[in-house]
Amino acid sequence: MTEFTWSTKREGNLGYVHEVRPDGSSQTFEMPAHLVPFWLNARRNYVKFMMAQQGYKKSDPPLDMGYLK
């Protein structure tokens, strides 16, 4: 695996973001559900910035906020 992946889940008013890192480690972040898309976008931008600092370049897929409908 050579990339970060994120998956999201919502249970009532709680939202979860599960992050899997290139080294295989993972972490789940819990937050109010309405913050999930904003947190995820900020996290993706942070990872993109840090990877660019290390010389890696990759385009992001479009952000899907369809689950908020």
N, CA, C and O atoms as CSV, one atom per row, in Angstrom:
chain,resi,resn,atom,element,x,y,z
A,1,MET,N,N,0.850,-1.168,0.000
A,1,MET,CA,C,0.000,0.000,0.000
A,1,MET,C,C,0.904,1.241,0.000
A,1,MET,O,O,1.870,1.314,0.760
A,2,THR,N,N,0.584,2.197,-0.845
A,2,THR,CA,C,1.420,3.392,-0.930
A,2,THR,C,C,0.622,4.678,-0.790
A,2,THR,O,O,1.093,5.737,-1.204
A,3,GLU,N,N,-0.569,4.613,-0.218
A,3,GLU,CA,C,-1.361,5.824,-0.093
A,3,GLU,C,C,-2.225,5.791,1.161
A,3,GLU,O,O,-2.443,4.739,1.764
A,4,PHE,N,N,-2.705,6.957,1.533
A,4,PHE,CA,C,-3.651,7.069,2.637
A,4,PHE,C,C,-5.046,6.753,2.119
A,4,PHE,O,O,-5.378,7.079,0.979
A,5,THR,N,N,-5.857,6.123,2.946
A,5,THR,CA,C,-7.262,5.925,2.607
A,5,THR,C,C,-8.100,6.327,3.815
A,5,THR,O,O,-7.694,6.145,4.963
A,6,TRP,N,N,-9.272,6.875,3.531
A,6,TRP,CA,C,-10.182,7.277,4.588
A,6,TRP,C,C,-11.554,6.702,4.304
A,6,TRP,O,O,-11.986,6.649,3.153
A,7,SER,N,N,-12.237,6.271,5.351
A,7,SER,CA,C,-13.632,5.876,5.239
A,7,SER,C,C,-14.391,6.565,6.363
A,7,SER,O,O,-13.839,6.824,7.433
A,8,THR,N,N,-15.654,6.858,6.112
A,8,THR,CA,C,-16.457,7.582,7.092
A,8,THR,C,C,-17.687,6.774,7.472
A,8,THR,O,O,-18.161,5.924,6.719
A,9,LYS,N,N,-18.187,7.070,8.669
A,9,LYS,CA,C,-19.389,6.398,9.162
A,9,LYS,C,C,-20.127,7.388,10.053
A,9,LYS,O,O,-19.508,8.200,10.741
A,10,ARG,N,N,-21.443,7.315,10.036
A,10,ARG,CA,C,-22.253,8.183,10.889
A,10,ARG,C,C,-23.213,7.324,11.694
A,10,ARG,O,O,-23.877,6.437,11.157
A,11,GLU,N,N,-23.274,7.600,12.989
A,11,GLU,CA,C,-24.226,6.939,13.883
A,11,GLU,C,C,-24.905,8.027,14.701
A,11,GLU,O,O,-24.335,8.527,15.670
A,12,GLY,N,N,-26.110,8.391,14.317
A,12,GLY,CA,C,-26.811,9.462,15.010
A,12,GLY,C,C,-26.082,10.777,14.838
A,12,GLY,O,O,-25.854,11.216,13.711
A,13,ASN,N,N,-25.716,11.410,15.933
A,13,ASN,CA,C,-25.007,12.685,15.884
A,13,ASN,C,C,-23.491,12.528,15.914
A,13,ASN,O,O,-22.768,13.524,15.924
A,14,LEU,N,N,-23.004,11.295,15.928
A,14,LEU,CA,C,-21.563,11.054,15.940
A,14,LEU,C,C,-21.075,10.648,14.559
A,14,LEU,O,O,-21.732,9.882,13.853
A,15,GLY,N,N,-19.921,11.169,14.186
A,15,GLY,CA,C,-19.297,10.793,12.936
A,15,GLY,C,C,-17.936,10.184,13.207
A,15,GLY,O,O,-17.279,10.529,14.190
A,16,TYR,N,N,-17.515,9.286,12.347
A,16,TYR,CA,C,-16.239,8.601,12.506
A,16,TYR,C,C,-15.471,8.657,11.188
A,16,TYR,O,O,-16.046,8.511,10.110
A,17,VAL,N,N,-14.183,8.868,11.297
A,17,VAL,CA,C,-13.295,8.800,10.139
A,17,VAL,C,C,-12.232,7.769,10.466
A,17,VAL,O,O,-11.509,7.895,11.454
A,18,HIS,N,N,-12.145,6.747,9.625
A,18,HIS,CA,C,-11.125,5.708,9.797
A,18,HIS,C,C,-10.037,5.976,8.763
A,18,HIS,O,O,-10.301,6.003,7.561
A,19,GLU,N,N,-8.816,6.172,9.243
A,19,GLU,CA,C,-7.677,6.496,8.378
A,19,GLU,C,C,-6.706,5.317,8.375
A,19,GLU,O,O,-6.329,4.806,9.430
A,20,VAL,N,N,-6.308,4.893,7.180
A,20,VAL,CA,C,-5.292,3.853,7.027
A,20,VAL,C,C,-4.102,4.506,6.339
A,20,VAL,O,O,-4.242,5.109,5.275
A,21,ARG,N,N,-2.940,4.381,6.949
A,21,ARG,CA,C,-1.724,5.036,6.466
A,21,ARG,C,C,-0.901,4.090,5.596
A,21,ARG,O,O,-1.118,2.878,5.619
A,22,PRO,N,N,0.040,4.636,4.832
A,22,PRO,CA,C,0.844,3.795,3.940
A,22,PRO,C,C,1.626,2.683,4.649
A,22,PRO,O,O,1.906,1.646,4.048
A,23,ASP,N,N,1.980,2.895,5.921
A,23,ASP,CA,C,2.734,1.860,6.633
A,23,ASP,C,C,1.841,0.762,7.202
A,23,ASP,O,O,2.328,-0.163,7.853
A,24,GLY,N,N,0.528,0.865,6.956
A,24,GLY,CA,C,-0.408,-0.156,7.424
A,24,GLY,C,C,-1.070,0.170,8.742
A,24,GLY,O,O,-2.033,-0.497,9.122
A,25,SER,N,N,-0.587,1.176,9.452
A,25,SER,CA,C,-1.224,1.557,10.708
A,25,SER,C,C,-2.531,2.286,10.414
A,25,SER,O,O,-2.725,2.820,9.322
A,26,SER,N,N,-3.418,2.301,11.398
A,26,SER,CA,C,-4.702,2.960,11.208
A,26,SER,C,C,-5.154,3.622,12.499
A,26,SER,O,O,-4.667,3.304,13.584
A,27,GLN,N,N,-6.089,4.541,12.362
A,27,GLN,CA,C,-6.641,5.247,13.512
A,27,GLN,C,C,-8.055,5.676,13.162
A,27,GLN,O,O,-8.336,6.037,12.019
A,28,THR,N,N,-8.949,5.638,14.153
A,28,THR,CA,C,-10.313,6.107,13.980
A,28,THR,C,C,-10.505,7.367,14.808
A,28,THR,O,O,-10.192,7.397,15.999
A,29,PHE,N,N,-11.020,8.399,14.168
A,29,PHE,CA,C,-11.283,9.670,14.820
A,29,PHE,C,C,-12.783,9.822,15.015
A,29,PHE,O,O,-13.550,9.587,14.081
A,30,GLU,N,N,-13.214,10.209,16.206
A,30,GLU,CA,C,-14.627,10.407,16.517
A,30,GLU,C,C,-14.874,11.901,16.698
A,30,GLU,O,O,-14.085,12.599,17.335
A,31,MET,N,N,-15.983,12.386,16.128
A,31,MET,CA,C,-16.298,13.811,16.212
A,31,MET,C,C,-17.783,14.004,15.924
A,31,MET,O,O,-18.447,13.070,15.473
A,32,PRO,N,N,-18.319,15.202,16.177
A,32,PRO,CA,C,-19.697,15.462,15.779
A,32,PRO,C,C,-19.854,15.243,14.276
A,32,PRO,O,O,-18.974,15.603,13.494
A,33,ALA,N,N,-20.970,14.658,13.882
A,33,ALA,CA,C,-21.161,14.246,12.491
A,33,ALA,C,C,-21.038,15.396,11.500
A,33,ALA,O,O,-20.539,15.196,10.392
A,34,HIS,N,N,-21.476,16.586,11.870
A,34,HIS,CA,C,-21.431,17.695,10.916
A,34,HIS,C,C,-20.009,18.178,10.638
A,34,HIS,O,O,-19.798,18.917,9.676
A,35,LEU,N,N,-19.041,17.786,11.441
A,35,LEU,CA,C,-17.652,18.193,11.222
A,35,LEU,C,C,-16.867,17.238,10.324
A,35,LEU,O,O,-15.785,17.587,9.852
A,36,VAL,N,N,-17.393,16.047,10.084
A,36,VAL,CA,C,-16.658,15.023,9.326
A,36,VAL,C,C,-16.192,15.526,7.961
A,36,VAL,O,O,-15.007,15.386,7.659
A,37,PRO,N,N,-17.056,16.107,7.111
A,37,PRO,CA,C,-16.553,16.512,5.787
A,37,PRO,C,C,-15.487,17.595,5.860
A,37,PRO,O,O,-14.552,17.596,5.059
A,38,PHE,N,N,-15.613,18.515,6.809
A,38,PHE,CA,C,-14.628,19.585,6.945
A,38,PHE,C,C,-13.303,19.045,7.481
A,38,PHE,O,O,-12.233,19.430,7.010
A,39,TRP,N,N,-13.381,18.153,8.464
A,39,TRP,CA,C,-12.177,17.552,9.032
A,39,TRP,C,C,-11.462,16.724,7.969
A,39,TRP,O,O,-10.240,16.785,7.838
A,40,LEU,N,N,-12.235,15.953,7.218
A,40,LEU,CA,C,-11.648,15.093,6.189
A,40,LEU,C,C,-10.959,15.916,5.106
A,40,LEU,O,O,-9.866,15.566,4.661
A,41,ASN,N,N,-11.585,16.996,4.684
A,41,ASN,CA,C,-10.972,17.854,3.674
A,41,ASN,C,C,-9.684,18.482,4.217
A,41,ASN,O,O,-8.678,18.540,3.510
A,42,ALA,N,N,-9.713,18.947,5.458
A,42,ALA,CA,C,-8.508,19.533,6.065
A,42,ALA,C,C,-7.406,18.486,6.206
A,42,ALA,O,O,-6.239,18.780,5.948
A,43,ARG,N,N,-7.761,17.279,6.608
A,43,ARG,CA,C,-6.771,16.210,6.776
A,43,ARG,C,C,-6.131,15.857,5.438
A,43,ARG,O,O,-4.916,15.677,5.357
A,44,ARG,N,N,-6.947,15.756,4.386
A,44,ARG,CA,C,-6.423,15.445,3.058
A,44,ARG,C,C,-5.458,16.531,2.591
A,44,ARG,O,O,-4.406,16.235,2.024
A,45,ASN,N,N,-5.824,17.792,2.832
A,45,ASN,CA,C,-4.931,18.893,2.449
A,45,ASN,C,C,-3.632,18.853,3.245
A,45,ASN,O,O,-2.562,19.120,2.698
A,46,TYR,N,N,-3.717,18.523,4.526
A,46,TYR,CA,C,-2.518,18.425,5.361
A,46,TYR,C,C,-1.589,17.308,4.862
A,46,TYR,O,O,-0.381,17.504,4.736
A,47,VAL,N,N,-2.164,16.155,4.587
A,47,VAL,CA,C,-1.356,15.024,4.093
A,47,VAL,C,C,-0.740,15.379,2.743
A,47,VAL,O,O,0.428,15.082,2.492
A,48,LYS,N,N,-1.528,16.014,1.876
A,48,LYS,CA,C,-1.019,16.418,0.566
A,48,LYS,C,C,0.148,17.390,0.724
A,48,LYS,O,O,1.157,17.266,0.028
A,49,PHE,N,N,0.017,18.357,1.633
A,49,PHE,CA,C,1.075,19.321,1.892
A,49,PHE,C,C,2.334,18.629,2.415
A,49,PHE,O,O,3.438,18.895,1.937
A,50,MET,N,N,2.166,17.745,3.394
A,50,MET,CA,C,3.319,17.055,3.978
A,50,MET,C,C,4.006,16.148,2.955
A,50,MET,O,O,5.234,16.058,2.934
A,51,MET,N,N,3.227,15.481,2.114
A,51,MET,CA,C,3.827,14.628,1.085
A,51,MET,C,C,4.568,15.466,0.052
A,51,MET,O,O,5.627,15.056,-0.424
A,52,ALA,N,N,4.032,16.635,-0.304
A,52,ALA,CA,C,4.719,17.522,-1.248
A,52,ALA,C,C,6.039,18.010,-0.652
A,52,ALA,O,O,7.023,18.182,-1.370
A,53,GLN,N,N,6.054,18.230,0.657
A,53,GLN,CA,C,7.285,18.646,1.323
A,53,GLN,C,C,8.371,17.575,1.203
A,53,GLN,O,O,9.563,17.881,1.188
A,54,GLN,N,N,7.936,16.316,1.117
A,54,GLN,CA,C,8.883,15.210,0.997
A,54,GLN,C,C,9.151,14.828,-0.450
A,54,GLN,O,O,9.886,13.877,-0.715
A,55,GLY,N,N,8.562,15.558,-1.388
A,55,GLY,CA,C,8.845,15.327,-2.796
A,55,GLY,C,C,7.860,14.445,-3.529
A,55,GLY,O,O,8.103,14.105,-4.687
A,56,TYR,N,N,6.762,14.059,-2.910
A,56,TYR,CA,C,5.753,13.233,-3.561
A,56,TYR,C,C,4.664,14.116,-4.154
A,56,TYR,O,O,4.295,15.125,-3.554
A,57,LYS,N,N,4.146,13.750,-5.320
A,57,LYS,CA,C,3.067,14.492,-5.963
A,57,LYS,C,C,1.987,13.506,-6.378
A,57,LYS,O,O,2.280,12.462,-6.961
A,58,LYS,N,N,0.730,13.843,-6.074
A,58,LYS,CA,C,-0.389,13.008,-6.495
A,58,LYS,C,C,-1.648,13.854,-6.486
A,58,LYS,O,O,-1.836,14.674,-5.588
A,59,SER,N,N,-2.517,13.665,-7.482
A,59,SER,CA,C,-3.770,14.414,-7.510
A,59,SER,C,C,-4.810,13.690,-6.656
A,59,SER,O,O,-4.792,12.464,-6.545
A,60,ASP,N,N,-5.707,14.457,-6.061
A,60,ASP,CA,C,-6.751,13.904,-5.215
A,60,ASP,C,C,-7.993,13.562,-6.025
A,60,ASP,O,O,-8.324,14.270,-6.975
A,61,PRO,N,N,-8.684,12.483,-5.661
A,61,PRO,CA,C,-9.989,12.241,-6.268
A,61,PRO,C,C,-10.967,13.281,-5.733
A,61,PRO,O,O,-10.715,13.868,-4.681
A,62,PRO,N,N,-12.077,13.525,-6.427
A,62,PRO,CA,C,-13.031,14.511,-5.930
A,62,PRO,C,C,-13.606,14.099,-4.576
A,62,PRO,O,O,-13.817,12.914,-4.318
A,63,LEU,N,N,-13.855,15.080,-3.720
A,63,LEU,CA,C,-14.400,14.832,-2.398
A,63,LEU,C,C,-15.881,14.496,-2.515
A,63,LEU,O,O,-16.644,15.285,-3.073
A,64,ASP,N,N,-16.303,13.350,-2.003
A,64,ASP,CA,C,-17.695,12.913,-2.080
A,64,ASP,C,C,-18.409,13.220,-0.773
A,64,ASP,O,O,-18.105,12.625,0.260
A,65,MET,N,N,-19.358,14.146,-0.818
A,65,MET,CA,C,-20.149,14.478,0.357
A,65,MET,C,C,-21.587,13.991,0.186
A,65,MET,O,O,-22.507,14.529,0.803
A,66,GLY,N,N,-21.774,12.990,-0.638
A,66,GLY,CA,C,-23.104,12.478,-0.926
A,66,GLY,C,C,-23.818,11.890,0.279
A,66,GLY,O,O,-25.048,11.840,0.297
A,67,TYR,N,N,-23.085,11.450,1.276
A,67,TYR,CA,C,-23.722,10.826,2.422
A,67,TYR,C,C,-24.466,11.847,3.270
A,67,TYR,O,O,-25.242,11.458,4.142
A,68,LEU,N,N,-24.253,13.158,3.041
A,68,LEU,CA,C,-24.941,14.177,3.822
A,68,LEU,C,C,-26.364,14.428,3.350
A,68,LEU,O,O,-27.128,15.113,4.030
A,69,LYS,N,N,-26.732,13.883,2.193
A,69,LYS,CA,C,-28.088,14.120,1.633
A,69,LYS,C,C,-29.135,13.424,2.464
A,69,LYS,O,O,-30.324,13.506,2.154
